């Protein structure tokens, strides 16, 4: 007797595929991951990627944006702009999938359109505006800060390797202090 196929709700299948994509992006670039690998990691047939997302690029963008939303939430949960930037750095430094997510969204084969909402930047800008900074200067400052802490997080093992820090933990602690000091100084300058 043939076994009956079990059907799962579409939202469950989509969530499984997104989670599997993020796990695989933690160790490899999105271009190095196949649809079959994603489906196998999720425990589903590869045809479901096409049924629910249309193609791999859409699945990767969906997974990447979900990670950015989590990152933005970590910023929003902070008490103020200074702690928001520190929380943003901490989240970035502990999420190996995030570098792939950022590169996929902004430099991939089909990058997001210029002007697309970027939830992490929006969360930082809102905190800076609440601290008294104008929106234009807050947006400019935010872009530079995200670039700075993204570059450090991406290369933290390099800094340890060249002897700048004893270990990753001390490097992260130093970067947290740099972020904290830089944001506080910028807010103080905007207030005067």
C-alpha positions as protocol buffer text, in pm:
chain_id: "A"
residue {
  index: 1
  type: UNK
  ca { x: 0 y: 0 z: 0 }
}
residue {
  index: 2
  type: UNK
  ca { x: 136 y: 341 z: -98 }
}
residue {
  index: 3
  type: UNK
  ca { x: 212 y: 586 z: 176 }
}
residue {
  index: 4
  type: UNK
  ca { x: 1 y: 902 z: 178 }
}
residue {
  index: 5
  type: UNK
  ca { x: 188 y: 1222 z: 121 }
}
residue {
  index: 6
  type: UNK
  ca { x: 176 y: 1467 z: 409 }
}
residue {
  index: 7
  type: UNK
  ca { x: 110 y: 1827 z: 311 }
}
residue {
  index: 8
  type: UNK
  ca { x: 239 y: 2109 z: 525 }
}
residue {
  index: 9
  type: UNK
  ca { x: 98 y: 2461 z: 533 }
}
residue {
  index: 10
  type: UNK
  ca { x: 264 y: 2691 z: 279 }
}
residue {
  index: 11
  type: UNK
  ca { x: 388 y: 2930 z: 549 }
}
residue {
  index: 12
  type: UNK
  ca { x: 564 y: 2644 z: 729 }
}
residue {
  index: 13
  type: UNK
  ca { x: 736 y: 2530 z: 409 }
}
residue {
  index: 14
  type: UNK
  ca { x: 843 y: 2887 z: 328 }
}
residue {
  index: 15
  type: UNK
  ca { x: 982 y: 2935 z: 679 }
}
residue {
  index: 16
  type: UNK
  ca { x: 1171 y: 2606 z: 657 }
}
residue {
  index: 17
  type: UNK
  ca { x: 1325 y: 2707 z: 324 }
}
residue {
  index: 18
  type: UNK
  ca { x: 1421 y: 3054 z: 451 }
}
residue {
  index: 19
  type: UNK
  ca { x: 1581 y: 2907 z: 765 }
}
residue {
  index: 20
  type: UNK
  ca { x: 1772 y: 2650 z: 559 }
}
residue {
  index: 21
  type: UNK
  ca { x: 1893 y: 2922 z: 323 }
}
residue {
  index: 22
  type: UNK
  ca { x: 2025 y: 3127 z: 614 }
}
residue {
  index: 23
  type: UNK
  ca { x: 2204 y: 2827 z: 765 }
}
residue {
  index: 24
  type: UNK
  ca { x: 2376 y: 2754 z: 435 }
}
residue {
  index: 25
  type: UNK
  ca { x: 2461 y: 3123 z: 377 }
}
residue {
  index: 26
  type: UNK
  ca { x: 2641 y: 3120 z: 710 }
}
residue {
  index: 27
  type: UNK
  ca { x: 2916 y: 2909 z: 556 }
}
residue {
  index: 28
  type: UNK
  ca { x: 2902 y: 2983 z: 182 }
}
residue {
  index: 29
  type: UNK
  ca { x: 2816 y: 3262 z: -56 }
}
residue {
  index: 30
  type: UNK
  ca { x: 2460 y: 3241 z: -192 }
}
residue {
  index: 31
  type: UNK
  ca { x: 2594 y: 3173 z: -543 }
}
residue {
  index: 32
  type: UNK
  ca { x: 2766 y: 2860 z: -409 }
}
residue {
  index: 33
  type: UNK
  ca { x: 2445 y: 2711 z: -267 }
}
residue {
  index: 34
  type: UNK
  ca { x: 2211 y: 2512 z: -491 }
}
residue {
  index: 35
  type: UNK
  ca { x: 1834 y: 2485 z: -480 }
}
residue {
  index: 36
  type: UNK
  ca { x: 1865 y: 2112 z: -410 }
}
residue {
  index: 37
  type: UNK
  ca { x: 2098 y: 2178 z: -114 }
}
residue {
  index: 38
  type: UNK
  ca { x: 1855 y: 2432 z: 31 }
}
residue {
  index: 39
  type: UNK
  ca { x: 1563 y: 2194 z: -9 }
}
residue {
  index: 40
  type: UNK
  ca { x: 1756 y: 1903 z: 144 }
}
residue {
  index: 41
  type: UNK
  ca { x: 1863 y: 2121 z: 439 }
}
residue {
  index: 42
  type: UNK
  ca { x: 1497 y: 2219 z: 488 }
}
residue {
  index: 43
  type: UNK
  ca { x: 1375 y: 1860 z: 454 }
}
residue {
  index: 44
  type: UNK
  ca { x: 1160 y: 1937 z: 150 }
}
residue {
  index: 45
  type: UNK
  ca { x: 1155 y: 1861 z: -222 }
}
residue {
  index: 46
  type: UNK
  ca { x: 1343 y: 2110 z: -438 }
}
residue {
  index: 47
  type: UNK
  ca { x: 1030 y: 2178 z: -645 }
}
residue {
  index: 48
  type: UNK
  ca { x: 885 y: 2360 z: -344 }
}
residue {
  index: 49
  type: UNK
  ca { x: 1146 y: 2634 z: -381 }
}
residue {
  index: 50
  type: UNK
  ca { x: 1003 y: 2712 z: -725 }
}
residue {
  index: 51
  type: UNK
  ca { x: 641 y: 2671 z: -613 }
}
residue {
  index: 52
  type: UNK
  ca { x: 673 y: 2912 z: -321 }
}
residue {
  index: 53
  type: UNK
  ca { x: 942 y: 3156 z: -437 }
}
residue {
  index: 54
  type: UNK
  ca { x: 960 y: 3125 z: -816 }
}
residue {
  index: 55
  type: UNK
  ca { x: 1338 y: 3100 z: -821 }
}
residue {
  index: 56
  type: UNK
  ca { x: 1642 y: 3076 z: -598 }
}
residue {
  index: 57
  type: UNK
  ca { x: 1721 y: 3449 z: -620 }
}
residue {
  index: 58
  type: UNK
  ca { x: 1383 y: 3540 z: -472 }
}
residue {
  index: 59
  type: UNK
  ca { x: 1429 y: 3288 z: -190 }
}
residue {
  index: 60
  type: UNK
  ca { x: 1776 y: 3425 z: -112 }
}
residue {
  index: 61
  type: UNK
  ca { x: 1647 y: 3785 z: -112 }
}
residue {
  index: 62
  type: UNK
  ca { x: 1356 y: 3685 z: 113 }
}
residue {
  index: 63
  type: UNK
  ca { x: 1592 y: 3512 z: 357 }
}
residue {
  index: 64
  type: UNK
  ca { x: 1835 y: 3804 z: 348 }
}
residue {
  index: 65
  type: UNK
  ca { x: 1565 y: 4060 z: 416 }
}
residue {
  index: 66
  type: UNK
  ca { x: 1430 y: 3851 z: 707 }
}
residue {
  index: 67
  type: UNK
  ca { x: 1775 y: 3865 z: 864 }
}
residue {
  index: 68
  type: UNK
  ca { x: 1791 y: 4241 z: 814 }
}
residue {
  index: 69
  type: UNK
  ca { x: 1454 y: 4276 z: 989 }
}
residue {
  index: 70
  type: UNK
  ca { x: 1590 y: 4082 z: 1288 }
}
residue {
  index: 71
  type: UNK
  ca { x: 1899 y: 4304 z: 1289 }
}
residue {
  index: 72
  type: UNK
  ca { x: 1681 y: 4617 z: 1282 }
}
residue {
  index: 73
  type: UNK
  ca { x: 1473 y: 4483 z: 1571 }
}
residue {
  index: 74
  type: UNK
  ca { x: 1788 y: 4440 z: 1780 }
}
residue {
  index: 75
  type: UNK
  ca { x: 1862 y: 4809 z: 1717 }
}
residue {
  index: 76
  type: UNK
  ca { x: 1507 y: 4921 z: 1799 }
}
residue {
  index: 77
  type: UNK
  ca { x: 1511 y: 4734 z: 2131 }
}
residue {
  index: 78
  type: UNK
  ca { x: 1799 y: 4949 z: 2258 }
}
residue {
  index: 79
  type: UNK
  ca { x: 1729 y: 5232 z: 2501 }
}
residue {
  index: 80
  type: UNK
  ca { x: 1894 y: 5506 z: 2295 }
}
residue {
  index: 81
  type: UNK
  ca { x: 2097 y: 5577 z: 1982 }
}
residue {
  index: 82
  type: UNK
  ca { x: 2433 y: 5492 z: 2141 }
}
residue {
  index: 83
  type: UNK
  ca { x: 2311 y: 5156 z: 2267 }
}
residue {
  index: 84
  type: UNK
  ca { x: 2133 y: 5104 z: 1933 }
}
residue {
  index: 85
  type: UNK
  ca { x: 2459 y: 5123 z: 1740 }
}
residue {
  index: 86
  type: UNK
  ca { x: 2630 y: 4894 z: 1990 }
}
residue {
  index: 87
  type: UNK
  ca { x: 2340 y: 4646 z: 1961 }
}
residue {
  index: 88
  type: UNK
  ca { x: 2364 y: 4668 z: 1582 }
}
residue {
  index: 89
  type: UNK
  ca { x: 2735 y: 4589 z: 1593 }
}
residue {
  index: 90
  type: UNK
  ca { x: 2682 y: 4302 z: 1837 }
}
residue {
  index: 91
  type: UNK
  ca { x: 2411 y: 4150 z: 1617 }
}
residue {
  index: 92
  type: UNK
  ca { x: 2625 y: 4180 z: 1306 }
}
residue {
  index: 93
  type: UNK
  ca { x: 2929 y: 4030 z: 1478 }
}
residue {
  index: 94
  type: UNK
  ca { x: 2737 y: 3721 z: 1589 }
}
residue {
  index: 95
  type: UNK
  ca { x: 2541 y: 3645 z: 1270 }
}
residue {
  index: 96
  type: UNK
  ca { x: 2757 y: 3469 z: 1013 }
}
residue {
  index: 97
  type: UNK
  ca { x: 2478 y: 3478 z: 753 }
}
residue {
  index: 98
  type: UNK
  ca { x: 2454 y: 3855 z: 759 }
}
residue {
  index: 99
  type: UNK
  ca { x: 2753 y: 3935 z: 538 }
}
residue {
  index: 100
  type: UNK
  ca { x: 2605 y: 3716 z: 266 }
}
residue {
  index: 101
  type: UNK
  ca { x: 2265 y: 3871 z: 319 }
}
residue {
  index: 102
  type: UNK
  ca { x: 2398 y: 4224 z: 280 }
}
residue {
  index: 103
  type: UNK
  ca { x: 2600 y: 4141 z: -29 }
}
residue {
  index: 104
  type: UNK
  ca { x: 2304 y: 3960 z: -183 }
}
residue {
  index: 105
  type: UNK
  ca { x: 2062 y: 4245 z: -128 }
}
residue {
  index: 106
  type: UNK
  ca { x: 2287 y: 4527 z: -240 }
}
residue {
  index: 107
  type: UNK
  ca { x: 2544 y: 4381 z: -480 }
}
residue {
  index: 108
  type: UNK
  ca { x: 2393 y: 4050 z: -597 }
}
residue {
  index: 109
  type: UNK
  ca { x: 2277 y: 3952 z: -943 }
}
residue {
  index: 110
  type: UNK
  ca { x: 1947 y: 4131 z: -883 }
}
residue {
  index: 111
  type: UNK
  ca { x: 2015 y: 4394 z: -614 }
}
residue {
  index: 112
  type: UNK
  ca { x: 1733 y: 4583 z: -449 }
}
residue {
  index: 113
  type: UNK
  ca { x: 1632 y: 4909 z: -612 }
}
residue {
  index: 114
  type: UNK
  ca { x: 1802 y: 5225 z: -487 }
}
residue {
  index: 115
  type: UNK
  ca { x: 1580 y: 5395 z: -233 }
}
residue {
  index: 116
  type: UNK
  ca { x: 1439 y: 5067 z: -103 }
}
residue {
  index: 117
  type: UNK
  ca { x: 1369 y: 5082 z: 269 }
}
residue {
  index: 118
  type: UNK
  ca { x: 1665 y: 4956 z: 468 }
}
residue {
  index: 119
  type: UNK
  ca { x: 1526 y: 4868 z: 811 }
}
residue {
  index: 120
  type: UNK
  ca { x: 1855 y: 4878 z: 1001 }
}
residue {
  index: 121
  type: UNK
  ca { x: 1943 y: 5227 z: 880 }
}
residue {
  index: 122
  type: UNK
  ca { x: 1587 y: 5344 z: 942 }
}
residue {
  index: 123
  type: UNK
  ca { x: 1602 y: 5218 z: 1303 }
}
residue {
  index: 124
  type: UNK
  ca { x: 1934 y: 5396 z: 1366 }
}
residue {
  index: 125
  type: UNK
  ca { x: 1813 y: 5719 z: 1203 }
}
residue {
  index: 126
  type: UNK
  ca { x: 1496 y: 5721 z: 1415 }
}
residue {
  index: 127
  type: UNK
  ca { x: 1705 y: 5691 z: 1733 }
}
residue {
  index: 128
  type: UNK
  ca { x: 1943 y: 5968 z: 1625 }
}
residue {
  index: 129
  type: UNK
  ca { x: 1655 y: 6199 z: 1535 }
}
residue {
  index: 130
  type: UNK
  ca { x: 1499 y: 6128 z: 1877 }
}
residue {
  index: 131
  type: UNK
  ca { x: 1835 y: 6231 z: 2029 }
}
residue {
  index: 132
  type: UNK
  ca { x: 1817 y: 6568 z: 1853 }
}
residue {
  index: 133
  type: UNK
  ca { x: 2002 y: 6515 z: 1525 }
}
residue {
  index: 134
  type: UNK
  ca { x: 1850 y: 6626 z: 1193 }
}
residue {
  index: 135
  type: UNK
  ca { x: 1731 y: 6349 z: 961 }
}
residue {
  index: 136
  type: UNK
  ca { x: 1978 y: 6426 z: 680 }
}
residue {
  index: 137
  type: UNK
  ca { x: 2287 y: 6429 z: 903 }
}
residue {
  index: 138
  type: UNK
  ca { x: 2153 y: 6124 z: 1091 }
}
residue {
  index: 139
  type: UNK
  ca { x: 2118 y: 5928 z: 766 }
}
residue {
  index: 140
  type: UNK
  ca { x: 2467 y: 6025 z: 647 }
}
residue {
  index: 141
  type: UNK
  ca { x: 2623 y: 5939 z: 982 }
}
residue {
  index: 142
  type: UNK
  ca { x: 2433 y: 5607 z: 996 }
}
residue {
  index: 143
  type: UNK
  ca { x: 2562 y: 5493 z: 657 }
}
residue {
  index: 144
  type: UNK
  ca { x: 2921 y: 5557 z: 766 }
}
residue {
  index: 145
  type: UNK
  ca { x: 2876 y: 5383 z: 1100 }
}
residue {
  index: 146
  type: UNK
  ca { x: 2715 y: 5075 z: 947 }
}
residue {
  index: 147
  type: UNK
  ca { x: 2998 y: 5058 z: 693 }
}
residue {
  index: 148
  type: UNK
  ca { x: 3256 y: 5090 z: 971 }
}
residue {
  index: 149
  type: UNK
  ca { x: 3113 y: 4828 z: 1202 }
}
residue {
  index: 150
  type: UNK
  ca { x: 3030 y: 4596 z: 911 }
}
residue {
  index: 151
  type: UNK
  ca { x: 3389 y: 4610 z: 791 }
}
residue {
  index: 152
  type: UNK
  ca { x: 3521 y: 4538 z: 1138 }
}
residue {
  index: 153
  type: UNK
  ca { x: 3282 y: 4247 z: 1194 }
}
residue {
  index: 154
  type: UNK
  ca { x: 3371 y: 4098 z: 856 }
}
residue {
  index: 155
  type: UNK
  ca { x: 3745 y: 4119 z: 930 }
}
residue {
  index: 156
  type: UNK
  ca { x: 3757 y: 4060 z: 1306 }
}
residue {
  index: 157
  type: UNK
  ca { x: 3964 y: 3742 z: 1271 }
}
residue {
  index: 158
  type: UNK
  ca { x: 4209 y: 3932 z: 1052 }
}
residue {
  index: 159
  type: UNK
  ca { x: 4263 y: 4191 z: 1329 }
}
residue {
  index: 160
  type: UNK
  ca { x: 4339 y: 3911 z: 1573 }
}
residue {
  index: 161
  type: UNK
  ca { x: 4568 y: 3743 z: 1320 }
}
residue {
  index: 162
  type: UNK
  ca { x: 4780 y: 4053 z: 1267 }
}
residue {
  index: 163
  type: UNK
  ca { x: 4813 y: 4104 z: 1641 }
}
residue {
  index: 164
  type: UNK
  ca { x: 4589 y: 4409 z: 1679 }
}
residue {
  index: 165
  type: UNK
  ca { x: 4379 y: 4222 z: 1938 }
}
residue {
  index: 166
  type: UNK
  ca { x: 4454 y: 3920 z: 2156 }
}
residue {
  index: 167
  type: UNK
  ca { x: 4130 y: 3747 z: 2062 }
}
residue {
  index: 168
  type: UNK
  ca { x: 3791 y: 3809 z: 1900 }
}
residue {
  index: 169
  type: UNK
  ca { x: 3629 y: 3900 z: 2233 }
}
residue {
  index: 170
  type: UNK
  ca { x: 3880 y: 4178 z: 2305 }
}
residue {
  index: 171
  type: UNK
  ca { x: 3842 y: 4307 z: 1949 }
}
residue {
  index: 172
  type: UNK
  ca { x: 3465 y: 4320 z: 1984 }
}
residue {
  index: 173
  type: UNK
  ca { x: 3495 y: 4496 z: 2320 }
}
residue {
  index: 174
  type: UNK
  ca { x: 3725 y: 4759 z: 2168 }
}
residue {
  index: 175
  type: UNK
  ca { x: 3491 y: 4805 z: 1872 }
}
residue {
  index: 176
  type: UNK
  ca { x: 3191 y: 4844 z: 2105 }
}
residue {
  index: 177
  type: UNK
  ca { x: 3374 y: 5124 z: 2286 }
}
residue {
  index: 178
  type: UNK
  ca { x: 3470 y: 5290 z: 1958 }
}
residue {
  index: 179
  type: UNK
  ca { x: 3109 y: 5273 z: 1838 }
}
residue {
  index: 180
  type: UNK
  ca { x: 2979 y: 5402 z: 2173 }
}
residue {
  index: 181
  type: UNK
  ca { x: 3227 y: 5694 z: 2180 }
}
residue {
  index: 182
  type: UNK
  ca { x: 3175 y: 5789 z: 1813 }
}
residue {
  index: 183
  type: UNK
  ca { x: 2795 y: 5793 z: 1837 }
}
residue {
  index: 184
  type: UNK
  ca { x: 2794 y: 5984 z: 2167 }
}
residue {
  index: 185
  type: UNK
  ca { x: 3035 y: 6243 z: 2023 }
}
residue {
  index: 186
  type: UNK
  ca { x: 2822 y: 6286 z: 1710 }
}
residue {
  index: 187
  type: UNK
  ca { x: 2504 y: 6333 z: 1914 }
}
residue {
  index: 188
  type: UNK
  ca { x: 2676 y: 6584 z: 2143 }
}
residue {
  index: 189
  type: UNK
  ca { x: 2802 y: 6776 z: 1838 }
}
residue {
  index: 190
  type: UNK
  ca { x: 2453 y: 6786 z: 1687 }
}
residue {
  index: 191
  type: UNK
  ca { x: 2309 y: 6922 z: 2011 }
}
residue {
  index: 192
  type: UNK
  ca { x: 2554 y: 7211 z: 2039 }
}
